[in-house]
Every structure is written in structure tokens, then in C-alpha cells.
Amino acid sequence: MRSLIALRAHRPTAAVEHLHAQLRTGYPDARIVVVADQLHDAPPQAWPPGYDVVSLTDEVLTSAGLRTDLEDAGWRCGDYAYYALQQALDVDRAWLVEPDVQFLGMDVRAFLDDLDASDADLIATDIRPGDDWFWSYQLTSRGVEEPWRCFFPLTRLSRAAIGASLDLRRRLQWIEGGDLGHPNDEGVVATAVMNAGLTGEDLRLLQPDAFTHFHHRPKLHRDVVAALPDGVHVAHPCLEGGEFAQSVRRECLRAVRDDLRALTSGRSRGPARTVETLGDHALLTDREQALHFHIFGAPDAQYRHYDSGFRGNLLNALPVDVRGVVTIAHLLVRLLAPLAPRARG
């Protein structure tokens, strides 16, 4: 059975347009839609001709029995896109792809057709019990006894999995759970599917060679990853040149801002956000990854692929001002790290 393919997006950025064109070219007989985030009465975006758009609006949430007052729902609740798809199209199963996922050097049709041979209700990376997961508190504080987790940039859900996830989201949304916010998409979907007795399969096991560069940080430059010699890639978080530079600049400035706000409000325990964010980018300049080890512990397996040549190419892809921020990051981290609680990756 061929699955519908949905892209989750706020607006038609360069990365979205590239991914949409890649999927349409590589998989011309699949239905490809964009789930466009228009929550909180955001004005609709003008999408280019040829896009099949399903709108995620407050009205869609209301009709699904969901709250419309969660300010960060567009970021936190990626599962909402599945509920919008189900309302609009009544899907049997669908892939949901975030815009910073890139398929590099591969036959997209053959790749997805191979995965569609699986009848699993949930396909994602890193499906496992969430007992030792930091964000499991969002679930356990609301009475969930057996939390699960997955990684959400590329997922496939069946009709049954969408229904189970919606039921759990409805049940948990009105329960206050402390200061960590509402449960995120990764926890809700994995927990709903696995606790309902449905089935899940891990993409890293189904396609073990394709997900070397699929992780939650640091940001990756699409052209630099595409030039790597170690085969095909499903890469995340992977951005184009201008968006990559803008993201690096924004993350560094946001981290400093958040730590300054915490300091002035008396809530500061040290420059934790700054250390964590700069630590990500220090990885780009630190030949031995010593800073990453100092901040996060042993590097994840994918970091062995990021040698000095890769980091040099990534730095060269940045404008001079952002390159300067990243280049001095390791010096700032060395100064700030002893003042901050040890961050966890």
C-alpha cells in the first residue's frame, strides 16, 4: 500500500520548496501535500502553484476536540498535522516529513516504497521506552505510567496510530504538569501507539545505512552533507546556505538572550543555554570534539563522520559574521562551562 506523503511547514521557504520538488520529481505518482500551520489565526501563506495544501487551523483543532490556546503548539505538537490530514483526507496511512529533512544521493521512490512494505502502525527513528528520557516528565506528571519516545522529523502513522495519538492528546491536554510544558509530539505518538498494543518499527533498523546524519543537533548545511563520501543520506536538521547561516545566528543570540533574562529575574543557575548552544557550534571548530564531550558527554555515533575537513567546509559555507561567532564559540564555552550545570544531549 502506498502512503500519502505530507510536508509539515509554516511557509514556502527554500528548504520546503527544494524538498517538495525533490519528492515530486523522484516520486511523481505519489500524492504529496503540505500541512500548512495557520494556528492562532495566522494569515494564510501564498503557496506557489502546484502545491496541494491542507491547512492546520484553530477550527481544525476545535473540531478534533483539541485546545487552541497552546502558544507553542506549532513547534511542540507536530502530531496535530496528522489530525488535520485525517480530517481533510481520511488517510489510511501517511508519512509526515519536516522541512529540515533532506534526502541526499538516493532514489526517494525506491527508498519509500521499500519502507511502505512494512505494516507497522508507527515508523520512526529511535522508538524506545522513555523512562530515562528528560521529556518523559511531561507524560508521567499527567499519570502516564509507561512513557515511550521516538524522533519526529520523519514518521509514518497508520489510521489506528493517528486515532490512538489523538485520544491520548485529548486526555492529557487539560492536565497541568508543571513548568516543562505540554507533552511533545515524540512522547504522545510513541506512547499512544505502544501502549495501545499497536506496532512500531525503527527506521535505523529498517534502513541502517541511511540515517548516519539524522539527529537533533547541530544544524547541517545541505551542500556540505551532500558532498560527504559515505553513501546516501536522510539528513536532519539540514538547511540551505542562507537558512543555515540565519539559524546559527538566531540560535546563538536566542541562547544569550534567554540566559540574560534568567539572570535578571533571579532564576539563573548559570549560562546553561549559552553553553549548550555554543557547544553545538563549537563542535564545528573543535578538531577532537573535546568541547562536545565536556558539555554533553561522549559524542553520539554520527559525530565520528564530522572530521576537520567537514567542519572546515561547513564554516566556509557561513557568512563572515556568523563564521566569526562560531569560530570563537569554543573559547566562550571554555570560559562559561565551569559556571553552568552540565547539559545533557
C-alpha positions as CSV (number, residue, x, y, z in Angstrom):
1,M,0.0,0.0,0.0
2,R,1.4,3.4,-1.0
3,S,1.3,6.0,1.7
4,L,0.4,9.7,1.3
5,I,3.4,12.0,1.9
6,A,2.9,15.2,3.9
7,L,5.3,18.0,4.5
8,R,4.8,20.0,7.7
9,A,5.6,23.7,7.1
10,H,4.8,27.2,8.2
11,R,5.6,28.9,4.9
12,P,7.2,28.1,1.5
13,T,10.8,28.5,2.4
14,A,13.7,27.5,0.2
15,A,14.1,24.2,2.1
16,V,10.4,23.4,1.7
17,E,10.5,24.2,-2.0
18,H,13.6,22.0,-2.5
19,L,12.1,19.1,-0.6
20,H,8.7,19.4,-2.4
21,A,10.4,19.5,-5.8
22,Q,12.6,16.6,-4.9
23,L,9.7,14.4,-3.8
24,R,7.6,15.3,-6.8
25,T,10.4,14.6,-9.2
26,G,11.6,11.4,-7.6
27,Y,8.1,10.1,-6.7
28,P,5.8,11.6,-9.4
29,D,2.8,9.2,-8.8
30,A,2.6,9.7,-5.0
31,R,0.2,12.2,-3.5
32,I,2.3,14.9,-1.8
33,V,0.6,17.5,0.4
34,V,1.7,20.4,2.6
35,V,0.2,20.7,6.0
36,A,0.4,24.5,6.5
37,D,0.4,25.8,10.0
38,Q,-2.2,28.6,10.4
39,L,-2.8,28.3,14.1
40,H,-3.7,31.2,16.3
41,D,-5.4,33.0,13.3
42,A,-2.1,33.3,11.4
43,P,-2.9,34.7,7.9
44,P,-2.7,32.1,5.1
45,Q,0.5,32.0,3.2
46,A,0.6,32.3,-0.6
47,W,1.8,28.9,-1.8
48,P,3.2,28.6,-5.3
49,P,1.1,26.8,-8.0
50,G,1.3,23.0,-7.9
51,Y,1.1,22.7,-4.1
52,D,-1.6,20.5,-2.5
53,V,-2.2,22.3,0.8
54,V,-4.1,21.2,3.9
55,S,-4.5,24.0,6.4
56,L,-4.0,23.4,10.2
57,T,-6.2,26.0,11.8
58,D,-7.8,26.7,15.2
59,E,-11.1,25.5,13.6
60,V,-9.5,22.1,12.8
61,L,-8.3,21.7,16.4
62,T,-11.7,22.6,17.8
63,S,-13.4,20.1,15.6
64,A,-10.9,17.5,16.8
65,G,-11.6,18.3,20.4
66,L,-8.2,19.9,21.0
67,R,-7.2,23.1,22.7
68,T,-6.4,26.2,20.7
69,D,-4.5,28.2,23.4
70,L,-1.2,26.5,23.5
71,E,1.2,29.2,22.2
72,D,3.9,26.8,21.0
73,A,1.7,24.2,19.5
74,G,3.1,24.7,16.1
75,W,6.5,23.6,17.3
76,R,5.6,21.2,20.2
77,C,2.7,19.4,18.7
78,G,3.7,18.0,15.3
79,D,1.1,15.3,15.7
80,Y,-1.6,18.0,15.0
81,A,-0.6,17.7,11.4
82,Y,-1.7,14.1,11.3
83,Y,-5.1,15.1,12.8
84,A,-5.5,17.8,10.1
85,L,-4.7,15.2,7.4
86,Q,-7.2,12.7,8.8
87,Q,-10.0,15.3,8.9
88,A,-9.3,16.6,5.4
89,L,-8.3,13.4,3.5
90,D,-9.3,10.4,5.7
91,V,-6.0,8.7,5.2
92,D,-5.2,5.0,5.8
93,R,-1.6,5.9,6.5
94,A,0.7,8.8,5.8
95,W,4.3,9.9,6.0
96,L,5.0,13.3,7.8
97,V,8.2,15.0,6.8
98,E,9.6,18.1,8.5
99,P,11.1,20.8,6.2
100,D,14.6,20.4,7.5
101,V,14.8,16.7,6.4
102,Q,16.7,16.2,3.2
103,F,17.0,13.1,1.0
104,L,20.5,13.2,-0.4
105,G,22.0,10.9,-3.1
106,M,19.1,8.5,-3.0
107,D,16.3,7.2,-5.1
108,V,13.4,8.6,-3.0
109,R,10.8,6.4,-4.6
110,A,12.7,3.1,-4.1
111,F,13.5,4.2,-0.5
112,L,9.9,4.9,0.5
113,D,8.5,2.0,-1.4
114,D,10.8,-0.3,0.5
115,L,9.6,1.2,3.8
116,D,6.0,1.0,2.7
117,A,6.3,-2.8,2.6
118,S,6.1,-2.6,6.4
119,D,2.7,-2.8,8.0
120,A,3.8,-1.2,11.2
121,D,1.5,1.4,12.7
122,L,4.4,3.7,13.6
123,I,7.6,4.0,11.7
124,A,10.2,6.4,13.1
125,T,13.7,6.6,14.4
126,D,14.7,5.9,18.0
127,I,11.4,4.2,19.2
128,R,12.1,3.1,22.7
129,P,10.8,3.3,26.3
130,G,11.1,6.8,27.7
131,D,11.8,6.1,31.4
132,D,15.2,7.8,31.3
133,W,14.2,10.5,28.8
134,F,14.2,14.0,30.1
135,W,10.9,14.9,28.5
136,S,9.0,11.9,29.9
137,Y,8.1,14.1,32.8
138,Q,5.6,15.8,30.5
139,L,3.8,12.4,30.4
140,T,4.4,10.9,33.9
141,S,3.3,14.1,35.6
142,R,0.0,13.6,33.9
143,G,-0.5,10.0,35.0
144,V,1.2,8.1,32.2
145,E,2.9,5.0,33.8
146,E,4.8,3.7,30.7
147,P,6.1,6.6,28.6
148,W,7.7,6.0,25.2
149,R,9.7,8.2,22.9
150,C,10.6,8.5,19.2
151,F,12.3,11.1,17.0
152,F,9.7,13.0,14.9
153,P,11.3,14.6,11.8
154,L,10.3,11.6,9.6
155,T,7.4,9.4,10.7
156,R,4.7,7.3,9.3
157,L,1.4,6.6,11.1
158,S,-1.5,4.3,10.3
159,R,-5.1,5.3,10.7
160,A,-5.1,3.3,14.0
161,A,-2.0,5.1,15.2
162,I,-3.5,8.5,14.4
163,G,-6.6,7.7,16.3
164,A,-4.7,6.4,19.4
165,S,-2.5,9.5,19.4
166,L,-5.5,11.9,19.2
167,D,-7.2,10.0,22.0
168,L,-4.1,10.4,24.3
169,R,-3.6,14.1,23.3
170,R,-7.2,14.8,24.2
171,R,-6.9,13.1,27.5
172,L,-3.7,14.8,28.6
173,Q,-4.2,18.3,27.2
174,W,-6.2,19.6,30.2
175,I,-3.9,18.2,32.9
176,E,-1.4,20.6,34.2
177,G,2.0,19.1,34.5
178,G,4.5,21.6,36.0
179,D,6.7,24.1,34.2
180,L,8.0,21.9,31.4
181,G,5.0,22.5,29.2
182,H,2.7,20.1,27.5
183,P,3.7,16.7,26.1
184,N,5.5,17.0,22.8
185,D,4.7,15.0,19.6
186,E,7.5,12.5,20.2
187,G,6.2,11.4,23.5
188,V,2.5,11.5,22.7
189,V,2.7,9.5,19.5
190,A,5.2,6.8,20.7
191,T,3.4,6.4,24.0
192,A,-0.1,6.2,22.4
193,V,1.0,3.6,19.8
194,M,3.0,1.3,22.0
195,N,0.6,1.4,25.0
196,A,-2.4,0.7,22.7
197,G,-0.8,-2.6,21.6
198,L,-0.1,-1.3,18.1
199,T,3.2,-2.0,16.2
200,G,6.3,0.1,15.6
201,E,9.4,-0.3,13.5
202,D,12.6,1.8,13.8
203,L,13.9,3.4,10.7
204,R,17.5,2.9,11.8
205,L,16.9,-0.8,11.8
206,L,14.9,-0.9,8.6
207,Q,17.5,1.3,6.7
208,P,20.7,1.1,8.8
209,D,22.9,2.9,6.4
210,A,20.7,5.9,5.6
211,F,20.4,7.7,9.0
212,T,24.0,8.4,9.9
213,H,23.3,12.1,9.7
214,F,19.9,12.1,11.2
215,H,19.9,13.7,14.7
216,H,18.6,16.8,16.6
217,R,21.8,18.9,16.5
218,P,23.9,20.5,15.4
219,K,22.4,22.1,12.2
220,L,23.8,20.8,9.0
221,H,24.4,22.6,5.6
222,R,22.8,20.6,2.8
223,D,25.6,21.0,0.3
224,V,28.2,20.1,2.8
225,V,26.4,16.9,3.8
226,A,25.7,16.0,0.2
227,A,29.4,16.1,-0.5
228,L,30.2,13.5,2.1
229,P,31.6,10.3,0.6
230,D,29.8,7.7,2.8
231,G,26.8,7.0,0.7
232,V,23.1,8.1,0.7
233,H,21.7,10.1,3.5
234,V,18.4,11.1,5.1
235,A,19.8,14.2,6.8
236,H,18.4,16.3,9.7
237,P,18.5,19.1,10.6
238,C,19.6,20.1,7.2
239,L,19.3,23.6,5.8
240,E,20.2,25.6,2.7
241,G,23.0,28.2,2.8
242,G,21.1,31.3,3.7
243,E,18.7,29.5,6.1
244,F,21.6,27.7,7.7
245,A,23.5,30.9,8.5
246,Q,20.4,32.6,9.7
247,S,19.6,29.6,12.0
248,V,23.1,29.6,13.5
249,R,23.0,33.3,14.2
250,R,19.5,33.1,15.6
251,E,20.2,30.2,18.0
252,C,23.3,31.8,19.4
253,L,21.6,35.1,20.0
254,R,18.5,33.5,21.5
255,A,20.6,31.4,23.9
256,V,22.4,34.5,25.2
257,R,19.0,36.4,25.5
258,D,17.4,33.6,27.5
259,D,20.3,33.3,29.9
260,L,20.3,37.1,30.4
261,R,16.6,37.1,31.2
262,A,17.1,34.2,33.7
263,L,19.9,36.1,35.3
264,T,18.0,39.4,35.7
265,S,14.9,37.6,37.0
266,G,16.9,35.7,39.7
267,R,16.2,32.3,38.1
268,S,19.7,31.8,36.7
269,R,21.7,28.8,37.5
270,G,24.5,29.9,35.2
271,P,24.6,30.4,31.4
272,A,23.3,26.9,30.6
273,R,21.6,27.7,27.3
274,T,24.6,29.6,26.0
275,V,26.9,26.8,26.9
276,E,24.6,24.2,25.2
277,T,24.1,26.2,22.0
278,L,27.7,27.3,21.6
279,G,28.7,23.8,22.4
280,D,26.8,22.6,19.4
281,H,28.6,25.1,17.1
282,A,32.0,24.6,18.9
283,L,31.8,21.1,17.5
284,L,32.3,22.6,14.1
285,T,35.7,24.1,15.1
286,D,37.0,21.6,17.7
287,R,39.1,19.0,15.9
288,E,39.0,16.5,18.7
289,Q,35.3,17.2,19.8
290,A,36.7,17.8,23.3
291,L,34.2,20.6,24.0
292,H,31.3,18.5,22.9
293,F,32.5,15.7,25.3
294,H,32.9,18.2,28.1
295,I,29.4,19.6,27.7
296,F,27.3,16.6,26.6
297,G,29.4,13.6,27.4
298,A,30.6,11.1,24.8
299,P,29.6,12.3,21.3
300,D,26.9,10.3,19.5
301,A,28.0,7.9,16.9
302,Q,27.3,10.2,14.0
303,Y,30.0,12.7,15.1
304,R,32.8,10.4,14.0
305,H,31.8,11.4,10.5
306,Y,32.5,15.1,11.1
307,D,36.2,15.4,10.8
308,S,38.2,18.6,10.4
309,G,37.5,18.7,6.6
310,F,33.8,18.6,7.2
311,R,33.9,21.3,9.8
312,G,36.1,23.4,7.5
313,N,33.6,23.1,4.6
314,L,30.7,24.0,7.0
315,L,32.5,27.0,8.3
316,N,33.2,28.2,4.7
317,A,29.5,28.0,4.0
318,L,28.8,30.7,6.5
319,P,28.9,34.4,6.1
320,V,31.9,36.1,7.7
321,D,29.9,37.5,10.7
322,V,28.4,34.1,11.6
323,R,31.7,32.4,10.9
324,G,33.3,34.6,13.5
325,V,30.6,33.7,16.1
326,V,31.2,30.0,15.5
327,T,35.0,30.3,15.4
328,I,35.1,32.0,18.9
329,A,32.4,29.7,20.3
330,H,35.0,27.2,21.7
331,L,36.7,30.0,23.6
332,L,33.5,31.2,25.2
333,V,32.4,27.6,26.1
334,R,35.7,27.0,27.9
335,L,35.1,30.2,29.9
336,L,31.4,29.6,30.6
337,A,31.2,25.8,31.0
338,P,32.5,25.7,34.6
339,L,29.8,28.1,35.6
340,A,26.9,26.2,34.2
341,P,25.2,22.9,35.2
342,R,26.4,20.1,32.9
343,A,23.9,19.9,30.0
344,R,22.6,16.6,28.7
345,G,22.4,15.7,25.0
